[in-house]
Amino acid sequence: MDISVITVNYNVKDFLHSALVSIFKALKGMRGEVFVVDNASDDGSSEMVHQSFPRVHLIENFTNVGFAKANNQALARARGKYLLLINPDTVVQEGTFRTLIKFFQDNPDVGMAGCKILNPDGTLQLACRRGFPTPWTALTKVLGLGTLFPSSRLFAKYNLTYLNPDESYEVDAVSGSFMMVRRDVYEQIGGLDETFFMYGEDLDWCYRVQRAGWKVFYVSDTQIIHYKGESTRRSDIDELRLFYQAMRLFVRKHHRGSLFFEAIIEFGILARAFLAFIARFGKPLSAAVADVLLVDAAILSAALYRTGRLHSFPDYAYPWVFIIPALVVVASLYFSGVYSYRRFSVSRSFAAVFMAFIVISAITAFFLEFAFSRMVVILSGVASVLAIPGWRILLRLFGIGGRVTRKTLFGKRTLIVGVGKSGKELLKKIQSHPGDGYTVVGFIDNDRRHLGKKISGVEIIGSIENVGKVIQERKISEVIFSTDALPYSTILSVIGKSRNRMVNFRLVPKSLEVIIGKANVDQLDEIPFIDIEYNINKFSNRVAKRTMDIVIALFLLICCAPFVYLKHVVGRAAPSDVASLMRLLPHVLRGSLSVVGLPMETMNGDRALSQKNGVFLGKPGITGILQIHSDTNDPSYKQLSGDEREQYLLYYAKNQSLILDFEILLKATMRRVHRAK
């Protein structure tokens, strides 16, 4: 038996499936065996292995026994001349195993080796070649000196960032996500130390290999992708706590009596606890401070607008005129849950600020000495109602903070690498899931022979050879590889060459059921829309949407309509689309139209689009999610099929919110500006 491949799985079924496909491709023509040790996953991993990979030796544990013990279970049964421990959230090249085995054959003094490990964005994963923890390396890591000075031999000894990642050399340790060892070495030193539950066992194994007189090497001639941390992300494991505990175990095992070393580790644990405390309470506190400043700025601006003076209140009113309203607003936001589980909720912050200013108005009615001007209260209230939800909208649009429950419509300019049947099917599935936020810019083919040709309305805009240039010129943020159309060696080569670009590379297995990416797995299976509660029909959503319609319509009529009329009077007609917009605003005020809604044909009798299974999907709108994804006046824009139109409308009805409406308005405005150019 040439090689035994061992992977320990915990609740990463989709990643495991992709890993096993690549592993069996790499084993083609070799005598090998594959072990999967499942640590009590509850996501159907074991069932998937039984069904899809009958050749795999599956070991099922009833509890999570940890990484070291699970690997030892398979090591005890393995028969290969070379033993490989590999994580389930990895993808290997077709030639990876052969490259490592040849390296062992050419270097008989090497007992363990690891390869180049890439992050999903193509950057090097630092843990693939490391130095052993010593008092100095531990201190530089805890203080972050290695990160500040990555090219320094003095400060970067732990992650060896001063060494060229494209060269092979001896190192202290390689990553537990991919480490190959000779059977002779395993029989000499034994398996992993089960005292380590997770983290540290790979360092300890490498240390024991060297103590036994063997060399540990980093081999740059082949590479894998590692979606780091997927198992811990799906559990309640405190990753940092376990890391420092592993460091403590390593120190006590191999550096007994080093009080200074232990003190550094304890300092790291305390620093981690402090940072966790800051992370828990710092964000809500900073949000409250931002809200207080916005309320006070609104009051100050309203008073300045009303009186023309900054110091316009009586002396006895200071500082209470700034403290009391801000406290009322913050208290309202707090009791609405905006500073805890709903920190970035736009609708809750909008409603909380609105109610707070009703309370503030009531306070001024009871305390007449503070009833300086109702106009100041109204103006500051309107400004706060817009500003406090507004900064939350901006942060959510840029994907900052908060628990994301729905993907944004922005920021996913996408390339599909691989044409043919699998590429077409992938495009179809992506287009049927508007909520995933992928905007397919074009296809990448193996060569240039079909450049300019369109597949289902999407153009082939590049080849494997110039994909990096296409990514840069087209401002691509997502590159999706169809693994059924391309060998893994080609995929990893493209990723490796593009590692300096701000782009996320994703893989789609042969099943076309998921898109595997850096931080998530997007499901591509069919979405049932039966018995779904549509947001568009919730009372709170209807009230918020109607309020937004009235505010926007009044603002445009008051601020823009006079200028449109004036241009018409002086003979300089306003653009027809602007004039048409002004004529529609009264319908918005009356409630027969919405600013964001269904296509206009539903206003003229086409009710098939406005209902699904008897459920109302919304009013006609000036713009909407369907309108921004199709344009009958733009021949370059893909015309949607009936099924695709229905998918977009159902998605909007299910997810309707102020933030989604705001995204649609922004995207519609951006398209209008782009078309005007």
Buried (B, 14 or more C-beta within 10 A) or exposed (E): EBBBBBBBBBBBBBBBBBBBBBBBBBBEEEEBBBBBBBBBBEBEBBEBBEEEBEEBBBBBBEEBBBBBBBBBBBBEEBEBBBBBBBBBBBBBBBBBBBBBBEBBEEBEEBBBBBBBBBBBBBBBBBBBBBBBBBBBBBBBBBBEBBBEBBEBEEBBBBBBBBBEBEEBEEBBBBBBBBBBBBBEBBEBBEBBBBBBBBBBBBBBBBBBBBEEEBBBBBBBBBBBBBBBEBBBBBEEBEEBBBBBBBBBBBBBBBBEEBEEBBEBBEBBBEBBEEEEEEEEEEBBEEBBEBBBEBBBBBBBBBBBEBBEEEEBBEEEBEEEBBEBBBBBBBEBBBEBEBBEEBBBBBBBBBBBBBBBBEEBBEBBEEEEEBBBBEEBBEBBBBBBBBBBBBBBBEBBBEEEEBEEEBBBBBEBBBBBBBBBEBBBBBBBBBBBBBBBBBBBBBBBBBEEEBBEEEBEEBBBBBBBEBBBEBBEEBEBBBBBBBBBBBBBBBBBBBBBEBBEBEBBBBBBBEBBBBBBBBEBBBBBEEBEBEEBEBBBBBEEBBEBBBBBBBBBBEEBBEEBBEEBEEBEEEEEEBEEEBBEBBEBBEBBEEEEBBBBBBBBEBBEEEEEBBBBEEBEBBBBBBBBBBBBBBBEEEEEBBEBEEEBBBBBBBBBBBBBBBBBBBBBBBBBEEBBEEEEE
